[in-house]
Amino acid sequence: MKHALALTALYLTLTGPTLAQTAMSGAEFEAYVTGKTLFFEADGQRYGVEEYLPNRRVRWSFLDGQCKEGAWFEDGAQICFVYEDNPSPQCWSFYQDNGGLTAKFENEAEGRVLYEIDPAGEEMLCLGPEVGV
């Protein structure tokens, strides 16, 4: 019995908050993110940054200076995003703990998991449109 409990505890630790917590509602997500710029990592690597603007608008970048405008909406227990270059909803489940947000991509069975990280003084960089001949 002790062995089974230890394995269950280990499993919950390794699988993260998605099993141990309830996904944030749209109202909870909106209250947490509006007016903030959040940096995310995946698999131990910096992944991207998103600015959460009023009226559920967003600006996303993969940290390459190229920014995409978009919006988010609540769909059941998921938060979905649409962007100017991709109108297909990209849906996530968000969880909050003392370390910030954890987001699980729900459009795929083995969805990517993102973790909010400290930007360490970095700001979101959006370069202007590419201009050339």
ChimeraX commands (.cxc) that place a marker at each C-alpha (Angstrom):
marker #1 position 0.00,0.00,0.00 radius 0.5
marker #1 position 2.81,2.41,0.87 radius 0.5
marker #1 position 4.43,1.62,-2.46 radius 0.5
marker #1 position 1.22,2.45,-4.37 radius 0.5
marker #1 position 0.83,5.76,-2.51 radius 0.5
marker #1 position 4.45,6.70,-3.19 radius 0.5
marker #1 position 4.01,5.94,-6.90 radius 0.5
marker #1 position 0.84,8.01,-7.04 radius 0.5
marker #1 position 2.56,10.96,-5.35 radius 0.5
marker #1 position 5.51,10.67,-7.74 radius 0.5
marker #1 position 3.18,10.53,-10.74 radius 0.5
marker #1 position 1.31,13.66,-9.65 radius 0.5
marker #1 position 4.61,15.46,-9.09 radius 0.5
marker #1 position 5.94,14.53,-12.53 radius 0.5
marker #1 position 2.75,15.25,-14.44 radius 0.5
marker #1 position 2.43,18.69,-12.89 radius 0.5
marker #1 position -0.58,20.73,-11.93 radius 0.5
marker #1 position -2.79,19.65,-14.81 radius 0.5
marker #1 position -3.99,16.65,-12.81 radius 0.5
marker #1 position -3.82,18.14,-9.34 radius 0.5
marker #1 position -5.59,21.45,-10.01 radius 0.5
marker #1 position -8.63,22.81,-11.78 radius 0.5
marker #1 position -8.09,24.82,-14.95 radius 0.5
marker #1 position -8.57,28.57,-14.61 radius 0.5
marker #1 position -11.87,30.03,-15.79 radius 0.5
marker #1 position -11.93,32.83,-18.32 radius 0.5
marker #1 position -12.60,35.36,-15.54 radius 0.5
marker #1 position -9.69,34.04,-13.44 radius 0.5
marker #1 position -7.37,34.04,-16.46 radius 0.5
marker #1 position -8.43,37.58,-17.43 radius 0.5
marker #1 position -7.88,38.87,-13.89 radius 0.5
marker #1 position -4.39,37.33,-13.77 radius 0.5
marker #1 position -3.07,38.36,-17.20 radius 0.5
marker #1 position -4.67,41.66,-18.24 radius 0.5
marker #1 position -2.08,44.41,-18.38 radius 0.5
marker #1 position 0.85,41.99,-18.03 radius 0.5
marker #1 position 3.57,40.73,-20.32 radius 0.5
marker #1 position 4.42,37.11,-19.54 radius 0.5
marker #1 position 7.44,35.09,-20.66 radius 0.5
marker #1 position 7.17,31.31,-21.10 radius 0.5
marker #1 position 9.50,28.33,-21.34 radius 0.5
marker #1 position 8.96,24.78,-22.62 radius 0.5
marker #1 position 11.22,21.79,-22.07 radius 0.5
marker #1 position 13.66,23.98,-20.13 radius 0.5
marker #1 position 14.09,26.43,-23.04 radius 0.5
marker #1 position 12.76,29.95,-23.43 radius 0.5
marker #1 position 9.73,29.67,-25.70 radius 0.5
marker #1 position 7.88,32.97,-26.13 radius 0.5
marker #1 position 6.34,36.08,-24.69 radius 0.5
marker #1 position 2.77,37.37,-24.72 radius 0.5
marker #1 position 1.39,40.79,-23.88 radius 0.5
marker #1 position -2.18,40.74,-22.56 radius 0.5
marker #1 position -4.00,43.89,-23.60 radius 0.5
marker #1 position -7.47,45.22,-22.66 radius 0.5
marker #1 position -10.57,43.66,-24.22 radius 0.5
marker #1 position -8.94,40.20,-24.40 radius 0.5
marker #1 position -6.48,41.26,-27.08 radius 0.5
marker #1 position -2.94,39.84,-27.14 radius 0.5
marker #1 position 0.41,40.27,-28.83 radius 0.5
marker #1 position 2.63,37.13,-29.12 radius 0.5
marker #1 position 6.28,36.61,-30.11 radius 0.5
marker #1 position 8.53,33.56,-30.23 radius 0.5
marker #1 position 11.26,35.91,-28.90 radius 0.5
marker #1 position 12.43,36.62,-32.45 radius 0.5
marker #1 position 11.15,40.22,-32.66 radius 0.5
marker #1 position 8.25,39.19,-34.91 radius 0.5
marker #1 position 4.97,39.87,-33.12 radius 0.5
marker #1 position 1.48,38.64,-33.94 radius 0.5
marker #1 position -1.70,40.42,-32.91 radius 0.5
marker #1 position -4.58,38.31,-31.71 radius 0.5
marker #1 position -7.37,37.80,-29.23 radius 0.5
marker #1 position -8.43,35.17,-26.72 radius 0.5
marker #1 position -11.78,33.75,-25.70 radius 0.5
marker #1 position -13.10,31.17,-23.26 radius 0.5
marker #1 position -14.36,27.87,-24.71 radius 0.5
marker #1 position -15.60,25.62,-21.92 radius 0.5
marker #1 position -12.66,24.99,-19.60 radius 0.5
marker #1 position -10.13,26.18,-22.18 radius 0.5
marker #1 position -8.68,29.53,-23.19 radius 0.5
marker #1 position -8.38,29.78,-26.98 radius 0.5
marker #1 position -6.32,32.21,-29.03 radius 0.5
marker #1 position -6.67,33.35,-32.63 radius 0.5
marker #1 position -3.98,35.39,-34.36 radius 0.5
marker #1 position -3.85,37.59,-37.43 radius 0.5
marker #1 position -1.91,34.97,-39.39 radius 0.5
marker #1 position -3.89,31.95,-38.13 radius 0.5
marker #1 position -7.64,32.19,-37.50 radius 0.5
marker #1 position -7.83,28.56,-36.26 radius 0.5
marker #1 position -8.26,28.58,-32.47 radius 0.5
marker #1 position -5.29,27.39,-30.44 radius 0.5
marker #1 position -6.72,26.20,-27.14 radius 0.5
marker #1 position -4.95,25.84,-23.81 radius 0.5
marker #1 position -5.77,24.89,-20.25 radius 0.5
marker #1 position -4.20,27.30,-17.76 radius 0.5
marker #1 position -3.33,26.54,-14.15 radius 0.5
marker #1 position -2.00,28.92,-11.51 radius 0.5
marker #1 position 0.28,28.17,-8.59 radius 0.5
marker #1 position 2.89,30.07,-6.59 radius 0.5
marker #1 position 5.33,29.86,-9.50 radius 0.5
marker #1 position 2.93,31.52,-11.93 radius 0.5
marker #1 position 1.01,30.03,-14.84 radius 0.5
marker #1 position 1.29,26.62,-16.42 radius 0.5
marker #1 position -0.38,26.17,-19.81 radius 0.5
marker #1 position -1.15,22.89,-21.57 radius 0.5
marker #1 position -1.85,22.96,-25.32 radius 0.5
marker #1 position -5.11,21.09,-25.86 radius 0.5
marker #1 position -5.24,20.87,-29.68 radius 0.5
marker #1 position -2.99,17.78,-29.62 radius 0.5
marker #1 position -3.10,14.65,-27.44 radius 0.5
marker #1 position 0.50,15.17,-26.31 radius 0.5
marker #1 position 0.15,18.93,-26.06 radius 0.5
marker #1 position 3.10,21.14,-25.24 radius 0.5
marker #1 position 3.32,22.48,-21.69 radius 0.5
marker #1 position 4.49,26.04,-21.11 radius 0.5
marker #1 position 5.60,27.53,-17.81 radius 0.5
marker #1 position 5.63,31.20,-16.88 radius 0.5
marker #1 position 9.16,32.36,-16.12 radius 0.5
marker #1 position 10.79,35.47,-14.70 radius 0.5
marker #1 position 11.79,37.72,-17.61 radius 0.5
marker #1 position 14.93,38.78,-15.70 radius 0.5
marker #1 position 14.51,42.40,-16.80 radius 0.5
marker #1 position 13.90,41.54,-20.46 radius 0.5
marker #1 position 11.18,43.38,-22.36 radius 0.5
marker #1 position 9.05,42.20,-25.25 radius 0.5
marker #1 position 10.66,43.22,-28.53 radius 0.5
marker #1 position 8.48,43.80,-31.60 radius 0.5
marker #1 position 10.35,44.90,-34.69 radius 0.5
marker #1 position 8.44,46.79,-37.36 radius 0.5
marker #1 position 7.26,45.17,-40.58 radius 0.5
marker #1 position 9.97,43.95,-42.91 radius 0.5
marker #1 position 10.75,46.53,-45.54 radius 0.5
marker #1 position 12.71,45.70,-48.62 radius 0.5
marker #1 position 13.01,45.92,-52.33 radius 0.5
marker link #1:1,2 radius 0.2
marker link #1:2,3 radius 0.2
marker link #1:3,4 radius 0.2
marker link #1:4,5 radius 0.2
marker link #1:5,6 radius 0.2
marker link #1:6,7 radius 0.2
marker link #1:7,8 radius 0.2
marker link #1:8,9 radius 0.2
marker link #1:9,10 radius 0.2
marker link #1:10,11 radius 0.2
marker link #1:11,12 radius 0.2
marker link #1:12,13 radius 0.2
marker link #1:13,14 radius 0.2
marker link #1:14,15 radius 0.2
marker link #1:15,16 radius 0.2
marker link #1:16,17 radius 0.2
marker link #1:17,18 radius 0.2
marker link #1:18,19 radius 0.2
marker link #1:19,20 radius 0.2
marker link #1:20,21 radius 0.2
marker link #1:21,22 radius 0.2
marker link #1:22,23 radius 0.2
marker link #1:23,24 radius 0.2
marker link #1:24,25 radius 0.2
marker link #1:25,26 radius 0.2
marker link #1:26,27 radius 0.2
marker link #1:27,28 radius 0.2
marker link #1:28,29 radius 0.2
marker link #1:29,30 radius 0.2
marker link #1:30,31 radius 0.2
marker link #1:31,32 radius 0.2
marker link #1:32,33 radius 0.2
marker link #1:33,34 radius 0.2
marker link #1:34,35 radius 0.2
marker link #1:35,36 radius 0.2
marker link #1:36,37 radius 0.2
marker link #1:37,38 radius 0.2
marker link #1:38,39 radius 0.2
marker link #1:39,40 radius 0.2
marker link #1:40,41 radius 0.2
marker link #1:41,42 radius 0.2
marker link #1:42,43 radius 0.2
marker link #1:43,44 radius 0.2
marker link #1:44,45 radius 0.2
marker link #1:45,46 radius 0.2
marker link #1:46,47 radius 0.2
marker link #1:47,48 radius 0.2
marker link #1:48,49 radius 0.2
marker link #1:49,50 radius 0.2
marker link #1:50,51 radius 0.2
marker link #1:51,52 radius 0.2
marker link #1:52,53 radius 0.2
marker link #1:53,54 radius 0.2
marker link #1:54,55 radius 0.2
marker link #1:55,56 radius 0.2
marker link #1:56,57 radius 0.2
marker link #1:57,58 radius 0.2
marker link #1:58,59 radius 0.2
marker link #1:59,60 radius 0.2
marker link #1:60,61 radius 0.2
marker link #1:61,62 radius 0.2
marker link #1:62,63 radius 0.2
marker link #1:63,64 radius 0.2
marker link #1:64,65 radius 0.2
marker link #1:65,66 radius 0.2
marker link #1:66,67 radius 0.2
marker link #1:67,68 radius 0.2
marker link #1:68,69 radius 0.2
marker link #1:69,70 radius 0.2
marker link #1:70,71 radius 0.2
marker link #1:71,72 radius 0.2
marker link #1:72,73 radius 0.2
marker link #1:73,74 radius 0.2
marker link #1:74,75 radius 0.2
marker link #1:75,76 radius 0.2
marker link #1:76,77 radius 0.2
marker link #1:77,78 radius 0.2
marker link #1:78,79 radius 0.2
marker link #1:79,80 radius 0.2
marker link #1:80,81 radius 0.2
marker link #1:81,82 radius 0.2
marker link #1:82,83 radius 0.2
marker link #1:83,84 radius 0.2
marker link #1:84,85 radius 0.2
marker link #1:85,86 radius 0.2
marker link #1:86,87 radius 0.2
marker link #1:87,88 radius 0.2
marker link #1:88,89 radius 0.2
marker link #1:89,90 radius 0.2
marker link #1:90,91 radius 0.2
marker link #1:91,92 radius 0.2
marker link #1:92,93 radius 0.2
marker link #1:93,94 radius 0.2
marker link #1:94,95 radius 0.2
marker link #1:95,96 radius 0.2
marker link #1:96,97 radius 0.2
marker link #1:97,98 radius 0.2
marker link #1:98,99 radius 0.2
marker link #1:99,100 radius 0.2
marker link #1:100,101 radius 0.2
marker link #1:101,102 radius 0.2
marker link #1:102,103 radius 0.2
marker link #1:103,104 radius 0.2
marker link #1:104,105 radius 0.2
marker link #1:105,106 radius 0.2
marker link #1:106,107 radius 0.2
marker link #1:107,108 radius 0.2
marker link #1:108,109 radius 0.2
marker link #1:109,110 radius 0.2
marker link #1:110,111 radius 0.2
marker link #1:111,112 radius 0.2
marker link #1:112,113 radius 0.2
marker link #1:113,114 radius 0.2
marker link #1:114,115 radius 0.2
marker link #1:115,116 radius 0.2
marker link #1:116,117 radius 0.2
marker link #1:117,118 radius 0.2
marker link #1:118,119 radius 0.2
marker link #1:119,120 radius 0.2
marker link #1:120,121 radius 0.2
marker link #1:121,122 radius 0.2
marker link #1:122,123 radius 0.2
marker link #1:123,124 radius 0.2
marker link #1:124,125 radius 0.2
marker link #1:125,126 radius 0.2
marker link #1:126,127 radius 0.2
marker link #1:127,128 radius 0.2
marker link #1:128,129 radius 0.2
marker link #1:129,130 radius 0.2
marker link #1:130,131 radius 0.2
marker link #1:131,132 radius 0.2
marker link #1:132,133 radius 0.2
view
